Amino acid sequence: MALRLGDGGVTLSSVATWVILEERAISDGSLLRTIDVSTLATAPGFGLSGTATSEGYLSLAGNGSFVVFAGYRAPLGTTGISATASATIPRCIARVDVAGNLDTSTIVTDAFSGSNFRGVATNDGMGYWAAGGNSGVRYIVHNSTGASAPVFVDSTNNRAVSVFDGQLYASTSGTTGLDGGTQIFSLGALPQSTAPLTSLPGVDVTSPNAFVLFDATPAVMGADTLYVADTASAANGGVRKYTYNGLTWSLAWRANTFVPAGGGANTTSACSHVAAASVAGDIVVLCTAGDSSANRIVKYVDVGGTSTTAPVGAVLVTAPVNTSYRGVATSPR
């Protein structure tokens, strides 16, 4: 699935912007169905900033039953959604199941106030861990009407959160507090109310945003492969792959080159969102390359899931003019 912003009719801006989910074939990018989130959402509406590239992160539930993402409960066109207090413009969690049913009943009014609401993760759709530009990582009960509980409050500028194999992980581009800078860290086993931060040893990303963990090596228990979207400059960003040997993580490759649709010279680009899926023995990695209007979803194939050579990507799909892709995730099942 991919989250697309804009209806194509107006130039993207920082106002509350139309949100559409597209389910596409991972083989060739062909469109399978669309879910019009902003039309189906509970009143007064649901939108994201059309220009805040760190927003719109999609996360597959730990049990695979849902895709979840963060947004704002406001009518389309509302200005200053991220800069406005959450008590005035509530932060809203969207949940989509395998049948395409949308739930936007869960709201947050006591956190992420005056800042971006970026990432949400869940294990089973009954509770959520959320992150944003402030407020650390918070826990929100499904269908709650505003209250959240602190999980980790010492990191600033958190980006994405993810549940994998019963563990909670988050990324930060913060430069203050215990996070010590840009990194991916673990908050331990579920459930938790407050948790210590444990950075993943050996993972050093210039500007991390979305990420996905994978269990690709039977010899290592739990997560052993990490794909991170690095939002650094085109030349230095891209998708970074790290592998874990049971003691430390090591950089296997960084991929930021792809062949444009229709051919031509290879293009380099940073990456803001990433997803991965096992396909016929390989791991197919999707990333959102470029963040302006008419950006692209690029497909990389990590052969056997164990390659140490950066693959060259191919454009899977390009967003129409006046629209932009943000998060990508494997579909719920």
Phi and psi in degrees as a GROMACS rama.xvg file:
@    title "Ramachandran Plot"
@    xaxis  label "Phi"
@    yaxis  label "Psi"
@TYPE xy
-133.178  141.377  ALA-2
-96.1165  123.309  LEU-3
-116.207  135.444  ARG-4
-103.401  140.899  LEU-5
94.1237  149.562  GLY-6
-101.201  1.17407  ASP-7
89.0534  -9.47286  GLY-8
-86.7677  -26.286  GLY-9
-133.506  157.233  VAL-10
-64.9682  137.666  THR-11
-63.3624  139.759  LEU-12
-145.553  -173.83  SER-13
-82.9772  3.84963  SER-14
-75.3503  168.014  VAL-15
-60.1579  118.255  ALA-16
-114.83  147.731  THR-17
-53.9718  136.501  TRP-18
-119.456  125.404  VAL-19
-129.688  133.452  ILE-20
-94.6463  134.871  LEU-21
-117.386  128.096  GLU-22
-99.3743  123.103  GLU-23
-128.04  154.028  ARG-24
-70.5859  132.292  ALA-25
-71.7351  -17.6177  ILE-26
-73.1987  -47.7891  SER-27
-135.17  2.91029  ASP-28
80.4367  4.97734  GLY-29
-63.3465  142.443  SER-30
-76.8447  127.561  LEU-31
-100.959  -40.622  LEU-32
-167.422  162.474  ARG-33
-125.201  149.516  THR-34
-125.646  111.928  ILE-35
-83.2284  89.944  ASP-36
-62.491  -46.842  VAL-37
-65.7996  -29.2825  SER-38
-78.6945  -37.4514  THR-39
-84.5108  -15.5931  LEU-40
-66.3461  155.204  ALA-41
-61.3902  141.763  THR-42
-58.4566  143.92  ALA-43
-90.5626  7.5515  PRO-44
131.604  179.028  GLY-45
-146.42  131.255  PHE-46
-154.864  169.221  GLY-47
-129.921  161.913  LEU-48
-65.2347  135.876  SER-49
-76.3346  -8.87712  GLY-50
-123.225  -7.79675  THR-51
-83.6638  99.2289  ALA-52
-72.7697  -16.1624  THR-53
-81.218  -12.2722  SER-54
-84.8999  168.074  GLU-55
85.3095  18.2583  GLY-56
-65.8454  128.514  TYR-57
-98.2863  138.446  LEU-58
-133.739  129.437  SER-59
-82.2714  133.717  LEU-60
-57.9101  152.197  ALA-61
-56.7732  -34.7119  GLY-62
-91.6903  3.33193  ASN-63
80.6861  3.24302  GLY-64
-84.0845  -21.0211  SER-65
-140.37  157.338  PHE-66
-110.674  135.347  VAL-67
-127.863  154.473  VAL-68
-159.422  163.696  PHE-69
-104.877  150.348  ALA-70
-162.954  -160.463  GLY-71
-126.511  135.635  TYR-72
-87.1402  95.8565  ARG-73
-160.881  152.054  ALA-74
-63.944  148.521  PRO-75
-58.3082  139.648  LEU-76
92.5967  -7.74319  GLY-77
-63.0926  132.349  THR-78
-89.1424  156.473  THR-79
62.5443  34.6962  GLY-80
-64.2229  -41.6222  ILE-81
-77.6853  -28.9097  SER-82
-82.4805  -12.076  ALA-83
-87.7477  148.057  THR-84
-58.7142  142.846  ALA-85
-68.4549  -20.5414  SER-86
-70.1288  -23.6222  ALA-87
-93.2462  -48.7197  THR-88
-115.459  96.2683  ILE-89
-59.5438  145.231  PRO-90
-80.9958  140.95  ARG-91
-129.57  138.794  CYS-92
-104.952  126.861  ILE-93
-104.907  136.931  ALA-94
-128.836  130.825  ARG-95
-126.632  131.028  VAL-96
-98.858  -176.296  ASP-97
-64.1407  -26.4289  VAL-98
-85.1877  -2.38477  ALA-99
88.3368  8.94573  GLY-100
-71.6473  130.632  ASN-101
-104.428  135.028  LEU-102
-126.113  120.545  ASP-103
-123.282  34.1049  THR-104
-80.9893  -14.8644  SER-105
-94.5828  121.616  THR-106
-126.279  159.952  ILE-107
-129.554  125.01  VAL-108
-122.38  -2.61047  THR-109
-113.705  13.2084  ASP-110
-154.195  166.956  ALA-111
58.0687  31.623  PHE-112
-76.8096  130.432  SER-113
68.1827  22.4382  GLY-114
-151.101  169.585  SER-115
-67.3629  137.069  ASN-116
-101.385  111.152  PHE-117
-109.137  -54.0273  ARG-118
-133.773  146.161  GLY-119
-136.255  142.159  VAL-120
-134.138  154.579  ALA-121
-147.274  156.142  THR-122
-94.2421  -39.4153  ASN-123
-141.31  9.3978  ASP-124
82.3787  3.70419  GLY-125
-103.103  -9.59692  MET-126
-159.926  153.711  GLY-127
-133.982  145.567  TYR-128
-108.094  129.411  TRP-129
-127.048  151.201  ALA-130
-141.278  157.155  ALA-131
-166.445  -157.41  GLY-132
-73.0933  -18.739  GLY-133
-147.333  -176.228  ASN-134
74.9856  5.27943  SER-135
66.186  -141.396  GLY-136
-111.145  129.272  VAL-137
-121.457  154.1  ARG-138
-109.839  134.354  TYR-139
-130.307  129.719  ILE-140
-75.9702  139.345  VAL-141
-56.7085  138.131  HIS-142
69.0724  16.5162  ASN-143
-79.6242  162.469  SER-144
-112.624  22.9688  THR-145
151.393  -29.5198  GLY-146
-85.7002  143.45  ALA-147
-134.282  164.565  SER-148
-122.224  141.157  ALA-149
-70.1923  135.77  PRO-150
-109.546  -50.2702  VAL-151
-143.707  120.648  PHE-152
-115.494  2.07638  VAL-153
-94.9868  -11.0386  ASP-154
-92.1746  144.096  SER-155
-111.954  157.994  THR-156
58.0411  45.1584  ASN-157
-69.955  150.062  ASN-158
-111.93  -66.4958  ARG-159
-132.039  154.905  ALA-160
-129.523  152.376  VAL-161
-152.517  143.811  SER-162
-107.898  125.818  VAL-163
-139.936  124.012  PHE-164
53.703  43.0561  ASP-165
75.2957  12.3601  GLY-166
-119.114  148.85  GLN-167
-105.947  133.424  LEU-168
-129.76  156.336  TYR-169
-148.469  157.493  ALA-170
-116.947  151.06  SER-171
-141.985  145.998  THR-172
-113.16  24.9684  SER-173
-71.5223  160.538  GLY-174
-127.623  4.36298  THR-175
-130.254  169.609  THR-176
77.8733  -168.229  GLY-177
-70.4361  -16.0164  LEU-178
-67.0123  -28.0701  ASP-179
70.6424  10.1982  GLY-180
128.482  -157.777  GLY-181
-83.1703  128.08  THR-182
-173.411  172.898  GLN-183
-106.36  136.531  ILE-184
-136.726  160.404  PHE-185
-104.383  139.482  SER-186
-109.562  14.185  LEU-187
87.7303  -170.45  GLY-188
-77.3144  148.121  ALA-189
-79.5424  153.059  LEU-190
-85.7534  171.569  PRO-191
-154.455  154.873  GLN-192
-100.542  -55.021  SER-193
-125.312  149.657  THR-194
-145.107  148.362  ALA-195
-76.845  154.874  PRO-196
-88.7052  134.418  LEU-197
-131.592  109.322  THR-198
-71.7437  151.01  SER-199
-78.0896  113.926  LEU-200
-63.3262  128.919  PRO-201
96.5394  -11.1931  GLY-202
-89.8294  117.183  VAL-203
-136.333  98.1089  ASP-204
-112.212  133.634  VAL-205
-60.2884  -47.9356  THR-206
-148.876  77.4112  SER-207
-75.2016  146.794  PRO-208
-128.318  -107.488  ASN-209
-73.5562  158.321  ALA-210
-156.286  161.901  PHE-211
-144.115  138.656  VAL-212
-105.184  151.613  LEU-213
-143.436  146.095  PHE-214
-104.454  94.1672  ASP-215
-107.225  -12.8659  ALA-216
-124.025  110.017  THR-217
-58.9024  -27.332  PRO-218
-68.9527  -18.8492  ALA-219
-112.897  126.087  VAL-220
-72.0506  136.925  MET-221
75.003  -155.495  GLY-222
-64.4388  128.827  ALA-223
-134.489  -2.89117  ASP-224
-135.384  132.419  THR-225
-129.678  127.118  LEU-226
-113.177  125.239  TYR-227
-122.915  135.798  VAL-228
-84.4264  117.416  ALA-229
-102.105  116.653  ASP-230
-91.5269  16.2837  THR-231
-62.6628  -178.572  ALA-232
-56.7777  162.155  SER-233
-51.5685  -41.639  ALA-234
-72.2285  -28.1829  ALA-235
-112.581  -7.57312  ASN-236
-95.9435  -154.195  GLY-237
116.948  -155.454  GLY-238
-100.639  126.982  VAL-239
-106.859  133.728  ARG-240
-109.681  127.974  LYS-241
-119.641  148.203  TYR-242
-124.884  150.463  THR-243
-116.573  131.726  TYR-244
-104.021  10.9412  ASN-245
101.904  -15.5235  GLY-246
-123.03  -43.0591  LEU-247
-149.531  160.931  THR-248
-97.308  144.073  TRP-249
-132.337  143.24  SER-250
-70.7624  122.97  LEU-251
-92.624  -42.5961  ALA-252
-165.747  163.379  TRP-253
-128.8  122.595  ARG-254
-114.038  124.954  ALA-255
-144.349  15.7091  ASN-256
-114.409  135.602  THR-257
-145.994  157.203  PHE-258
-87.5172  123.143  VAL-259
-62.6155  153.213  PRO-260
-60.0005  131.709  ALA-261
89.4172  -0.513174  GLY-262
90.5713  -170.55  GLY-263
107.748  -176.834  GLY-264
-66.2004  144.953  ALA-265
-59.4482  146.847  ASN-266
-115.003  144.226  THR-267
-110.107  146.228  THR-268
-158.364  151.738  SER-269
-72.5487  175.482  ALA-270
-137.629  136.806  CYS-271
-111.913  -25.9612  SER-272
-137.667  151.043  HIS-273
-149.214  149.814  VAL-274
-144.742  161.738  ALA-275
-148.387  146.395  ALA-276
-147.802  145.989  ALA-277
-81.5722  123.353  SER-278
-135.373  112.544  VAL-279
52.3311  42.4327  ALA-280
88.6329  -11.8449  GLY-281
-104.612  168.001  ASP-282
-110.313  117.709  ILE-283
-91.4164  124.785  VAL-284
-111.531  127.98  VAL-285
-111.728  138.155  LEU-286
-137.094  151.773  CYS-287
-90.328  111.768  THR-288
-104.271  126.553  ALA-289
76.4389  144.578  GLY-290
-122.028  -2.60098  ASP-291
-81.7311  -175.02  SER-292
-57.416  145.657  SER-293
60.7105  42.1385  ALA-294
-81.5436  -174.232  ASN-295
-130.714  152.66  ARG-296
-103.695  122.094  ILE-297
-107.722  140.873  VAL-298
-109.522  124.035  LYS-299
-114.88  142.793  TYR-300
-113.292  113.971  VAL-301
-90.0225  96.4762  ASP-302
-60.6573  122.916  VAL-303
70.3681  -3.28972  GLY-304
72.0994  7.23336  GLY-305
-127.374  8.43747  THR-306
-65.1725  144.741  SER-307
-111.057  9.47069  THR-308
-110.41  129.692  THR-309
-64.216  124.746  ALA-310
-78.1674  157.053  PRO-311
-92.4677  132.37  VAL-312
-88.9461  171.874  GLY-313
-134.498  142.611  ALA-314
-69.2481  122.695  VAL-315
-86.1167  -41.4681  LEU-316
-158.906  148.424  VAL-317
-116.035  133.784  THR-318
-68.5166  143.038  ALA-319
-62.7769  162.419  PRO-320
-56.5462  141.31  VAL-321
66.2445  21.9758  ASN-322
-134.911  164.955  THR-323
-153.016  138.646  SER-324
-83.9875  141.971  TYR-325
-118.069  -107.456  ARG-326
-70.0429  152.239  GLY-327
-132.054  148.505  VAL-328
-159.946  155.777  ALA-329
-68.007  148.544  THR-330
-71.5392  151.558  SER-331
-65.2937  157.787  PRO-332
